[in-house]
Amino acid sequence: MNHERSSILFQQAKTSIPGGVNSPVRAFKSVGADPLFIKKASGSHIHDEDGNVFIDYVGSWGPMIAGHCHPDIIAAVQDTMVSGASFGAPTERETILANLVIDAVPSIEMVRMVSSGTEATMSAIRLARGYTGRDKIMKFSGCYHGHADSLLVKAGSGAATFGVPDSPGVPADVARLTLTAEYNSLDSVRSLVAAHKNSIACIIVEPVAGNMGTVPPREGFLEGLREICTNEGIILIFDEVMSGFRVAYGGAQALFGVTPDMTTLGKIIGGGLPVGAFGGKRDIMEKLSPSGGIYQAGTLSGNPLAMSAGIATLNILKQPGFYKALEEKSRTVADGIAKAARDAGYPIYATRVGSMFCAFFTSGEVFDWSTASRCDTKAFAKYFLAMLDEGVYLAPSQFETAFISAAHTESDIEKTIAAAAKCFKQIS
């Protein structure tokens, strides 16, 4: 498959944009290739600048749950654009989308719109700190919550140590306020809570981890976090930027029946446009400026185009049978890929929650970052490039999630499984 024009465009981009991309994973560095430059998309397919067509399982990293260029979403954005793209002033659309979110997500009684998932998590943490009067926060290895300073932190040398910066430019004085526990390990959480009694403002977690591959919560993990936070006066934040409206209409908290104090959202509620949101209990949210003293602002927050795209998307998702059909498609493709690997005698560990799925290149169980990091990333890179040659576009990293959309057809899924069977035989 020819990628000549994409390679030329990448070389040109590198003279003007750091690394040639505006978000690092797009550079394809972990799979040892130049990135594809995308020209257009429709339904379940994307087209690159060389004229190649791919079945798309990235979906702009999750938001394209209805498929690319859904006519209802396009019409909503076009109709809105005629009246103006942004005012920096309130519009009725903000309240309409806010009420759709409040009705859907169990934890949210009030919600504030922002422009990205990073902005949502950063703001939610500030609000939790202001509400509790505490400075420290807890996150989990392998969970990604955006690139805010306090969240680009890795674990220190021991279970009760302070975090250390995970990137140059993050001050050590900021990192030391972030504690890092192990995903799916309540013991690691209890140890940190005991060592930092009455000083932790919040615990933030992806209820379904999607940034180390798809890693489901073990039975009792989310329930245990809820109990610990309730007992210790800690704000529990579910980062559902990825899982919100993806694994269920009400997100992972509706699927698993565990209600956090606050939730961050993004991706799907923008229908493909830049949107984030954070919300939660009314008494917490009312501490936010201008009703309270904790400051947060954004000129493009709640802009008309994004709100219209979000409203149109959520109205599509509310249609009867939408999630049932999506679940069936997701199960078929994930199980089909896993079977193709078994038939080829190739070891993978397959995971799936709703329409999020992953094939880990390891024979062992994956339940946290330590087990995920044992994957054979070189084998994944070979598989990724082989699938690309077969016309299947996956995320260019072992540690990302695949997404299916309502636009994927039975034919798409059959072609994907056949491609996987061929590719596993090639690399085994």
Residue pairs with C-beta under 8 A, 6 or more apart in sequence:
1 50
1 52
1 388
1 389
1 391
2 50
2 52
3 34
3 36
3 48
3 50
3 52
4 50
5 37
5 48
5 49
5 50
6 34
6 35
6 36
6 37
6 48
6 49
6 50
7 34
9 37
9 49
10 20
10 34
10 35
10 37
11 20
13 20
13 21
14 20
19 27
20 27
20 35
21 27
21 35
25 395
25 396
25 397
25 400
26 35
26 396
27 35
28 34
28 35
28 36
28 396
30 377
30 381
30 396
30 397
30 398
31 380
31 381
31 384
31 385
31 396
31 397
32 381
32 385
33 385
33 396
35 396
36 48
36 49
36 52
36 54
36 388
36 393
37 48
37 49
38 46
38 47
38 48
38 49
39 47
39 48
39 49
40 46
40 47
41 47
41 56
41 64
41 68
41 69
42 67
42 68
42 69
43 67
43 68
43 69
43 407
44 55
44 56
44 67
44 68
44 405
44 407
44 408
44 409
44 412
45 53
45 54
45 55
45 56
45 68
46 53
46 54
46 56
46 68
46 393
47 53
47 54
48 54
52 391
53 391
54 388
54 391
54 392
54 393
55 391
55 392
55 393
55 408
55 412
55 415
55 416
56 64
56 68
56 393
56 405
57 392
57 393
57 394
57 395
57 402
57 403
57 404
57 416
58 393
58 394
58 395
58 402
58 403
59 65
59 68
59 403
59 404
59 405
60 267
60 272
61 242
61 267
61 395
61 400
61 403
62 210
62 242
62 246
62 267
62 268
62 356
62 401
62 403
63 266
63 267
63 268
63 270
63 271
63 272
64 272
64 403
64 405
65 245
65 246
65 268
65 313
65 317
65 326
65 355
65 403
65 405
65 406
66 72
66 73
66 271
66 313
66 316
66 317
66 405
66 406
66 407
67 405
67 406
67 407
67 408
68 272
68 405
68 407
70 271
70 312
70 313
70 316
70 407
72 312
72 315
72 316
73 271
73 272
73 309
73 312
73 313
73 316
75 312
76 271
76 308
76 309
76 311
76 312
77 271
77 273
77 305
77 308
77 309
77 312
79 308
80 93
80 304
80 305
80 308
81 305
83 304
84 304
85 303
85 304
85 305
86 299
86 300
86 303
86 304
86 305
87 303
87 304
88 299
88 300
90 302
91 302
91 304
91 307
93 302
93 304
93 307
93 308
93 311
94 113
94 302
94 307
96 307
96 311
97 113
97 269
97 307
97 310
97 311
97 314
98 110
98 111
98 113
100 310
100 311
100 314
100 315
101 108
101 111
101 265
101 269
101 277
101 279
101 314
102 108
102 109
102 110
102 111
102 279
104 245
104 249
104 250
104 251
104 254
104 314
105 240
105 244
105 250
105 251
105 253
105 254
105 263
105 265
105 279
106 250
106 253
106 254
106 259
107 238
107 253
107 259
107 260
107 261
107 262
107 263
107 279
107 280
107 281
108 263
108 279
108 280
109 279
109 280
109 281
109 282
109 285
110 279
110 280
110 282
110 285
110 286
111 265
111 277
111 278
111 279
111 285
112 123
112 277
112 278
112 279
112 285
112 288
112 296
112 301
113 275
113 276
113 277
113 301
113 302
113 306
113 307
114 120
114 123
114 275
114 276
114 277
114 278
114 296
114 298
114 301
115 274
115 275
115 276
115 298
115 300
115 301
115 303
115 306
116 146
116 266
116 274
116 275
116 276
117 145
117 146
117 239
117 241
117 264
117 265
117 266
117 267
117 276
118 145
118 146
118 147
118 148
118 276
119 146
119 276
119 298
120 146
120 241
120 264
120 265
120 266
120 276
120 277
120 278
121 145
121 146
121 148
121 151
121 204
121 237
121 239
121 241
121 264
121 278
122 146
122 148
122 150
122 151
123 278
123 296
124 202
124 204
124 237
124 262
124 264
124 278
124 280
125 137
125 148
125 150
125 151
125 201
125 202
125 204
125 237
126 294
126 296
127 262
127 278
127 284
127 285
127 287
127 288
127 294
127 296
128 137
128 201
128 202
128 235
128 237
128 261
128 262
128 284
129 135
129 137
129 201
129 202
130 287
130 292
130 293
130 294
131 201
131 235
131 284
131 287
131 294
132 201
132 202
132 233
132 234
132 235
133 201
134 198
134 199
134 200
134 201
135 177
135 199
135 201
136 177
136 178
136 179
136 196
136 199
136 200
136 201
137 150
137 177
137 178
137 179
137 200
137 201
137 202
137 203
137 204
138 178
138 179
138 180
138 181
138 189
138 192
138 193
138 200
138 202
138 203
138 204
138 234
139 145
139 151
139 153
139 178
139 179
139 180
139 181
139 203
139 204
139 205
140 180
140 181
140 182
140 183
140 205
140 206
140 209
140 369
141 154
141 155
141 180
141 181
141 182
141 183
141 368
141 369
141 370
142 183
142 209
142 211
142 212
142 215
142 368
142 369
142 372
142 399
143 183
143 204
143 205
143 206
143 209
143 211
143 212
143 239
144 151
144 206
144 211
145 151
145 204
145 206
145 239
145 241
145 264
146 241
147 167
149 169
149 170
149 171
149 174
149 175
150 174
150 175
150 177
150 178
151 178
151 204
152 165
152 166
152 167
152 170
153 163
153 164
153 165
153 166
153 170
153 174
153 175
153 178
153 180
154 163
154 164
154 165
154 166
154 180
155 161
155 163
155 164
155 180
156 162
156 163
156 164
156 180
159 188
159 191
159 192
159 195
160 191
160 192
160 195
160 196
162 175
162 176
162 177
162 178
162 179
163 175
163 176
163 177
163 178
163 179
163 180
164 172
164 175
165 171
165 172
165 174
165 175
166 175
179 192
179 196
179 200
181 188
181 189
181 192
182 188
182 368
182 369
182 370
183 205
183 209
183 212
183 215
183 367
183 368
183 369
184 215
184 217
184 218
184 221
184 367
184 368
185 368
186 220
186 221
186 224
186 225
186 228
189 203
189 224
189 225
189 228
190 228
192 200
193 200
193 228
193 232
193 234
198 232
198 233
200 232
200 234
201 234
201 235
202 234
202 235
202 236
202 237
202 262
203 225
203 228
203 229
203 234
203 235
203 236
203 237
204 237
204 239
205 222
205 225
205 236
205 237
205 238
205 239
206 238
206 239
206 240
206 242
206 243
207 217
207 222
207 238
207 239
207 240
207 243
207 251
207 252
207 253
207 256
207 258
208 214
208 215
208 216
208 217
208 242
208 243
208 247
208 252
208 353
208 356
209 215
209 216
209 217
210 242
210 243
210 356
210 400
210 401
211 242
211 399
211 400
211 401
212 369
212 372
212 373
212 399
213 351
213 358
213 360
213 366
213 372
213 375
213 398
213 399
213 400
213 401
214 351
214 352
214 353
214 356
214 357
214 358
214 401
214 402
215 351
215 358
215 366
215 367
215 368
215 372
216 351
216 353
217 252
217 256
218 367
222 252
222 256
222 258
223 258
225 236
225 258
226 236
226 258
226 259
226 260
228 234
229 235
229 236
229 261
235 261
235 262
235 284
236 260
236 261
236 262
237 260
237 261
237 262
237 263
237 264
238 251
238 252
238 253
238 260
238 262
238 263
238 264
239 263
239 264
240 251
240 252
240 253
240 263
240 264
240 265
241 264
241 265
241 266
241 267
241 276
242 266
242 267
242 356
242 401
243 251
243 252
243 353
243 354
243 356
244 251
244 252
244 263
244 265
244 266
244 267
244 268
244 269
245 251
245 265
245 268
245 269
245 314
245 317
246 267
246 268
246 354
246 355
246 356
246 403
247 255
247 353
247 354
247 355
247 356
248 254
248 255
248 323
248 354
249 317
249 318
249 323
251 263
251 265
252 353
253 259
253 260
253 263
255 353
255 354
260 280
261 280
261 281
261 284
262 278
262 279
262 280
262 281
262 284
263 278
263 279
263 280
264 276
264 277
264 278
265 276
265 277
265 278
265 279
266 275
266 276
266 277
267 275
268 313
268 317
269 275
269 277
269 310
269 313
269 314
270 276
270 306
270 309
270 310
270 313
271 306
271 309
271 310
271 312
271 313
272 309
273 305
273 306
273 309
273 310
274 300
274 306
275 306
275 307
275 309
275 310
279 285
286 292
287 293
287 294
288 294
288 296
289 295
289 296
289 297
300 306
316 322
316 406
317 323
322 406
323 354
325 406
326 354
326 355
326 404
326 405
326 406
327 354
327 355
329 355
329 404
329 406
329 408
329 413
330 352
330 354
330 355
330 356
330 357
330 404
331 352
332 413
333 357
333 404
333 408
333 413
333 416
333 417
334 350
334 352
334 357
335 350
336 413
336 416
336 417
336 420
337 350
337 357
337 359
337 416
337 417
337 420
338 348
338 350
338 359
339 417
340 417
340 420
340 421
340 424
341 347
341 348
341 350
341 359
341 420
341 424
343 421
343 424
344 421
344 424
344 425
344 428
345 428
346 424
346 427
346 428
347 361
347 362
347 363
348 359
348 360
348 361
348 362
348 363
349 359
349 360
349 362
349 363
349 364
349 365
349 366
350 357
350 358
350 359
350 360
351 357
351 358
351 360
351 366
352 358
355 403
355 404
355 405
356 401
356 402
356 403
357 401
357 402
357 404
358 400
358 401
358 402
359 383
359 402
360 366
360 372
360 375
360 398
361 375
361 376
361 377
361 379
361 380
361 383
361 398
362 371
362 374
362 375
362 376
364 371
364 374
365 371
366 372
366 375
372 399
375 398
375 399
377 398
379 427
380 398
382 426
382 427
383 423
383 424
383 427
384 394
384 396
386 422
386 423
386 426
386 427
387 393
387 394
387 419
387 420
387 423
388 394
390 415
390 419
390 422
390 423
391 415
391 419
392 415
392 416
392 419
392 420
394 402
395 401
395 402
